[in-house]
Amino acid sequence: MSQQPLAYKMRPSNIEEIIGQSHLVGEGKTIHRMIKAERLASMILFGPPGTGKTSMATALAKSLGIPHKTLNAVTDKKKDMEIAVEEAKMHGQLVLILDEVHRLDKAKQDFLLPHLESNRLTLIGCTTSNPYHSINPAIRSRCHLFELYRLTSEEVKEALQRAMKDEEKGLGKLHLDIEDDALEHFAQSSNGDLRAALNGLELAAFSTPADSNNTVHIDLNVAEECMQKKSFSHDKDGDAHYDVLSAFQKSIRGSDVDASLHYLGRLIEAGDLDSIARRMVVIAYEDIGLANPQAGPRALAAVEAAERIGFPEARIPLSVAVTELALSPKSNSAYKALDSALSDIRNGKSGDVPVHLKDSHYKGASELGRGIDYKYPHNYDGSWVDQQYLPDTIKSRTYYEPKQTGKFEQALSQVWKKIKNQKST
């Protein structure tokens, strides 16, 4: 019996056998059209682990009957790429499937570029990283970029059932009897990673003794045992981590407390307290701001408590703070006002400081007219007096536009409205 992993043996041999990714290989979609026109172009396939990047690349080459060679940008040397070019010359064309293409060093890149230009090599690079962040522009500009998505649980189940029936490449000769909830567990706990699901099924099939009828029964307990190492996957240095951080902030901004706690949980599972802490404090001032000014100090206090006590107890103050942040009224008025002021300054709209506001604490200042007409607000009723503060060129400019969210900013809004009314009279 072949010792190759089930996930490897079950790789599709043509475009019709690809499971999922219908946005790319479905009828009329870009890659399907390439195959139909027999015009395979260089491309970068990127997406999470187990979504079938290398499998798709192999299937595309096989669909067109083009010779292909698979290399790894990290472990394979420039010499291996030179051999690939010689094979391309011999065959007239070659599809070079390059795993971890984001790790391609400059020497290998410089060697490949002219062969991509001449179309002697068709490169299909595979990576879990965002190509806009990680792949050199010289390579990226010569390739189409296609994102692969995590498979749905239904798509994973379809692939598992195909593997169980296939007597040539799969497990069809083992007479598997798998319970529905066990099959569901393989599909759900793999989190869209087909390789993990097939590996779990293969382990279950070969580690479970057959009964007297030579049937292998796989129940939920067996499925849980064989999938236990795949309960959660999160690389805190990868692109997916930043996607989770983005979803975390946007869920809090959108006041969805359930989603906020979900993404907090994912970040906690990744063990990245530093990113959680930084993002929570930013959110407190960026998204809640003046609508609940105490959110900032309380978020910082929760972060400091979490850092002091560590995980697993750190989740407790974090959960309290995130719940408050999500359900607080929201306002970005303060920092948006500053951004507006900064925009004027950077575009040359600043002007001279009014003479009555200039520093007068030095000898000779009065002769220059500095500070002479300045009115000290505390000498007036309500500690306010009408006088110009902005430079002449922008004296009518308004930056702060209060939002009517939260009692604190509503109160500030009333003060600001009163001041503006007094200035206009």
C-alpha positions in Angstrom: 0.0 0.0 0.0 1.3 3.5 -0.9 2.8 5.4 2.0 1.8 8.8 0.5 -0.7 10.7 2.6 -4.3 10.5 1.7 -4.4 14.3 1.1 -1.6 13.9 -1.5 -3.2 10.9 -3.3 -6.6 12.6 -3.5 -5.2 15.7 -5.3 -7.4 16.6 -8.3 -6.1 15.5 -11.7 -8.1 18.1 -13.7 -10.0 21.3 -13.2 -13.4 19.4 -12.9 -12.2 17.5 -9.8 -11.3 20.7 -7.8 -13.6 21.1 -4.8 -14.5 24.6 -3.8 -13.0 27.8 -5.3 -15.9 28.2 -7.7 -15.2 31.9 -8.0 -12.0 30.9 -9.9 -12.7 27.5 -11.6 -16.5 27.7 -12.0 -18.0 27.9 -15.5 -17.1 31.3 -17.0 -14.7 32.3 -14.3 -11.2 33.5 -14.9 -9.1 30.3 -14.5 -11.8 28.1 -16.2 -11.7 30.5 -19.1 -7.9 30.2 -19.2 -8.1 26.4 -19.4 -10.9 26.5 -22.0 -8.8 28.9 -24.2 -5.6 26.8 -23.5 -3.8 29.9 -22.5 -2.4 29.3 -19.0 -0.8 32.4 -17.6 1.6 32.9 -14.7 -0.2 33.4 -11.4 0.1 33.6 -7.7 -2.4 31.5 -5.7 -2.7 32.7 -2.1 -4.9 31.7 0.8 -5.1 29.9 4.1 -3.4 26.4 4.6 -5.3 23.5 3.2 -7.3 25.4 0.6 -5.8 23.5 -2.3 -3.3 25.9 -3.8 -0.7 23.4 -4.9 -3.4 20.9 -5.8 -5.1 23.5 -8.0 -1.8 24.3 -9.7 -1.1 20.7 -10.5 -4.7 20.2 -11.8 -4.3 23.2 -14.1 -1.1 21.8 -15.6 -2.7 18.3 -16.0 -5.9 19.8 -17.5 -3.8 21.2 -20.4 -1.3 18.3 -20.6 1.6 20.7 -19.9 4.6 19.2 -18.1 5.0 20.5 -14.6 7.6 20.6 -11.8 7.1 21.4 -8.2 9.8 23.3 -6.2 10.0 25.1 -2.9 11.3 28.6 -2.8 13.1 28.0 0.5 14.5 24.5 0.3 15.2 24.2 -3.4 18.3 25.9 -4.8 18.9 28.0 -7.9 20.4 24.9 -9.5 17.0 23.2 -9.3 15.5 26.1 -11.1 18.1 25.9 -13.8 17.2 22.2 -14.3 13.5 23.3 -14.6 14.5 25.8 -17.3 16.4 23.0 -19.2 13.3 20.8 -19.0 11.2 23.7 -20.3 13.5 24.0 -23.3 13.2 20.3 -23.9 9.4 20.2 -23.7 8.9 23.6 -25.2 6.9 24.7 -22.1 6.8 23.9 -18.4 4.6 24.9 -15.5 6.8 25.6 -12.5 4.8 25.2 -9.3 6.7 27.2 -6.6 5.5 26.6 -3.0 6.2 29.4 -0.5 6.8 31.8 -3.3 6.9 34.7 -0.9 10.3 33.4 0.3 11.9 33.7 -3.1 15.3 35.4 -2.7 16.8 37.9 -5.1 19.2 35.5 -6.8 16.4 33.1 -7.7 14.1 35.9 -8.6 16.6 37.5 -11.0 17.2 34.1 -12.6 13.5 33.4 -13.1 12.4 36.8 -14.5 13.7 36.5 -18.1 12.2 33.1 -18.4 8.8 34.4 -17.3 9.1 37.3 -19.7 9.8 34.8 -22.6 6.9 32.6 -21.4 9.2 29.6 -21.5 8.2 29.0 -17.9 4.7 29.5 -16.6 5.0 30.2 -12.9 2.2 29.2 -10.5 3.4 30.5 -7.1 1.6 29.3 -3.9 1.7 31.1 -0.6 -0.3 31.6 2.6 0.8 35.3 2.7 -0.8 38.3 1.2 1.2 38.9 -2.1 0.8 42.6 -1.8 2.7 42.5 1.5 5.2 39.7 0.8 6.0 39.2 -2.8 8.5 41.3 -4.7 6.8 43.7 -7.1 8.9 42.5 -10.0 7.4 39.0 -9.7 4.0 40.2 -8.7 3.6 42.4 -11.7 4.2 39.5 -14.1 1.5 37.3 -12.5 -2.2 37.3 -12.0 -3.2 37.2 -8.3 -5.9 34.8 -7.2 -7.2 34.4 -3.7 -8.4 30.9 -2.5 -11.0 30.8 0.3 -11.4 28.4 3.1 -13.6 25.5 2.1 -17.1 25.4 3.7 -18.0 22.4 5.9 -20.2 21.0 3.1 -17.3 21.2 0.6 -15.0 19.4 3.1 -17.6 16.7 3.6 -17.9 16.3 -0.2 -14.1 15.7 -0.4 -14.2 13.3 2.6 -17.0 11.3 1.0 -15.1 11.2 -2.3 -12.0 9.9 -0.5 -14.0 7.2 1.3 -15.5 5.9 -2.0 -12.4 6.0 -4.1 -10.9 2.5 -4.3 -7.9 3.5 -6.3 -6.5 6.6 -4.6 -8.7 6.8 -1.5 -10.0 4.5 1.3 -12.7 2.7 -0.7 -11.3 -0.7 0.0 -11.4 -0.3 3.8 -15.2 -0.6 4.1 -15.6 2.5 6.3 -18.8 3.1 8.2 -18.7 6.7 9.5 -21.4 8.2 11.7 -23.0 11.4 10.6 -21.8 13.4 13.6 -18.3 12.1 13.2 -18.2 13.2 9.5 -19.6 16.6 10.6 -16.8 16.9 13.2 -14.1 16.2 10.7 -15.6 18.9 8.5 -16.2 21.5 11.2 -13.1 21.1 13.3 -10.8 21.3 10.3 -11.8 25.0 10.0 -11.9 24.8 6.2 -8.4 23.1 6.0 -9.1 20.1 3.7 -5.6 18.6 4.3 -6.3 18.5 8.0 -9.7 16.9 7.5 -8.2 14.2 5.2 -5.3 13.6 7.6 -7.8 13.1 10.4 -9.9 10.7 8.4 -6.9 8.7 7.3 -5.7 8.4 10.9 -9.1 7.3 12.1 -9.4 4.7 9.3 -6.1 3.0 9.9 -6.0 3.3 13.7 -9.5 1.8 14.2 -9.7 -2.0 14.2 -12.2 -3.6 11.8 -15.1 -5.7 13.2 -15.8 -9.3 12.4 -17.4 -8.2 9.1 -14.2 -6.4 8.2 -16.0 -3.0 8.6 -14.3 0.0 10.2 -16.7 1.9 12.3 -15.8 5.6 13.0 -17.9 7.3 15.6 -17.7 10.8 17.1 -15.2 9.8 19.9 -12.8 8.5 17.3 -13.2 11.7 15.2 -12.5 13.9 18.2 -9.4 11.9 19.1 -8.0 12.1 15.6 -8.8 15.8 15.1 -7.7 17.1 18.6 -4.6 18.8 17.3 -6.6 20.9 14.8 -9.0 22.5 17.2 -7.6 26.0 16.4 -5.0 27.4 14.0 -3.8 31.0 14.2 -0.3 32.2 13.1 0.2 35.5 15.0 2.8 36.5 12.5 0.7 35.8 9.4 -1.8 37.8 7.4 -4.8 36.0 9.0 -3.7 37.5 12.4 -4.1 41.0 11.0 -7.5 40.1 9.5 -8.7 39.0 13.0 -7.4 42.2 14.6 -9.2 44.2 11.9 -12.4 42.2 12.5 -12.0 42.7 16.3 -11.9 46.5 16.0 -14.7 46.7 13.4 -16.9 44.5 15.5 -16.4 46.8 18.5 -16.9 49.8 16.4 -20.1 48.3 15.1 -21.4 47.6 18.6 -21.6 43.8 18.0 -20.6 42.5 21.4 -20.9 38.8 20.4 -18.6 39.2 17.4 -16.2 41.3 19.5 -15.9 38.6 22.1 -15.5 35.9 19.4 -12.5 37.7 17.9 -11.1 38.5 21.3 -11.2 34.7 21.9 -9.3 34.0 18.7 -6.6 36.5 19.7 -6.4 35.0 23.2 -6.1 31.5 21.7 -3.2 32.9 19.7 -1.6 34.1 22.9 -1.0 37.6 21.6 -1.7 39.9 24.6 0.4 42.7 23.1 -1.8 43.1 20.1 -5.0 42.8 22.1 -3.7 45.5 24.5 -2.7 47.9 21.9 -5.8 47.5 19.8 -8.2 47.9 22.8 -6.6 51.2 23.9 -6.6 52.5 20.4 -10.3 51.6 20.0 -11.2 53.3 23.3 -10.0 56.7 22.0 -10.5 56.2 18.2 -14.0 54.8 18.2 -15.6 55.7 21.5 -13.7 58.9 22.3 -15.8 61.7 23.8 -19.0 59.6 23.8 -17.6 57.7 26.8 -14.3 59.4 27.9 -13.8 56.9 30.8 -13.6 54.0 28.3 -9.9 54.9 27.6 -8.7 54.8 31.3 -10.8 51.7 32.0 -9.5 49.8 28.9 -5.9 50.7 30.0 -6.6 49.5 33.5 -8.0 46.2 32.2 -4.9 45.8 29.9 -2.6 46.4 32.9 -4.5 43.9 35.0 -4.3 41.3 32.2 -0.6 41.8 31.8 0.0 41.5 35.6 -2.0 38.3 36.1 -1.4 36.6 32.7 -3.4 33.9 31.0 -5.7 32.2 31.5 -7.1 34.6 34.1 -6.2 37.6 31.9 -9.3 36.8 29.8 -11.5 38.0 32.6 -10.6 41.8 32.7 -10.3 41.7 28.9 -13.8 40.4 28.5 -15.2 43.1 30.8 -13.4 45.9 28.9 -14.3 44.6 25.5 -18.0 44.3 26.4 -18.0 47.9 27.6 -16.2 49.1 24.5 -18.6 47.3 22.2 -21.7 48.6 24.0 -20.5 52.1 24.6 -21.8 55.0 22.4 -19.4 55.8 19.6 -17.7 59.1 18.6 -14.7 59.8 16.4 -15.3 63.6 16.5 -12.2 64.6 18.4 -9.5 62.9 16.3 -11.4 63.7 13.1 -11.3 67.3 14.1 -7.6 67.1 14.6 -7.1 65.3 11.3 -9.0 68.1 9.6 -6.7 70.7 11.3 -3.6 68.8 10.3 -4.8 68.6 6.7 -5.1 72.4 6.6 -1.6 72.8 8.1 0.0 70.3 5.7 -1.7 72.1 2.8 -0.3 75.5 3.8 -3.5 76.8 5.4 -2.1 78.1 8.7 -1.2 81.8 8.7 0.4 83.9 11.4 -0.6 83.6 15.0 -2.7 86.7 15.9 -0.6 89.4 17.5 -2.6 89.5 20.7 -1.9 85.8 21.3 1.9 86.0 20.7 4.3 85.5 23.6 4.7 88.7 25.5 7.0 87.5 28.3 10.2 89.2 27.2 11.6 92.7 27.2 10.5 94.7 24.2 7.5 92.6 23.5 5.1 95.5 24.1 7.0 97.7 21.6 6.3 95.1 19.0 2.6 95.0 20.0 2.8 91.5 21.3 -0.1 90.5 23.6 -1.3 94.0 24.2 -4.9 93.4 23.3 -5.2 89.9 24.8 -8.3 89.4 27.0 -7.7 87.1 29.9 -10.9 84.9 30.0 -10.8 84.3 33.7 -11.5 88.1 34.2 -14.9 87.7 32.5 -18.2 86.1 33.5 -18.2 82.4 32.8 -14.5 82.5 32.1 -15.2 83.3 28.5 -14.8 86.4 26.3 -15.2 86.8 22.6 -11.9 87.2 20.8 -10.1 85.8 17.8 -7.8 82.8 18.3 -7.4 81.3 14.8 -5.1 83.1 12.3 -6.7 85.7 10.0 -6.5 83.4 6.9 -8.7 80.7 8.5 -10.5 82.6 11.2 -13.9 81.2 10.3 -12.7 77.6 9.9 -14.6 74.9 12.0 -12.9 71.6 12.8 -14.9 70.1 15.6 -18.3 68.7 14.7 -19.7 67.1 17.9 -21.8 63.9 17.7 -24.9 63.5 19.7 -23.8 60.2 21.2 -23.2 59.8 24.9 -24.2 62.3 27.6 -20.6 63.7 27.9 -20.3 64.8 24.3 -23.9 66.0 24.3 -22.9 68.3 27.2 -19.8 69.4 25.3 -22.0 70.0 22.2 -24.2 72.4 24.2 -21.2 74.4 25.5 -19.7 74.6 22.0 -23.1 75.7 20.5 -23.4 78.4 23.2 -19.9 79.7 22.5 -20.6 79.8 18.7 -23.9 81.7 19.3 -22.2 84.3 21.5 -19.4 84.8 18.9 -21.9 85.4 16.2 -23.8 88.1 18.1 
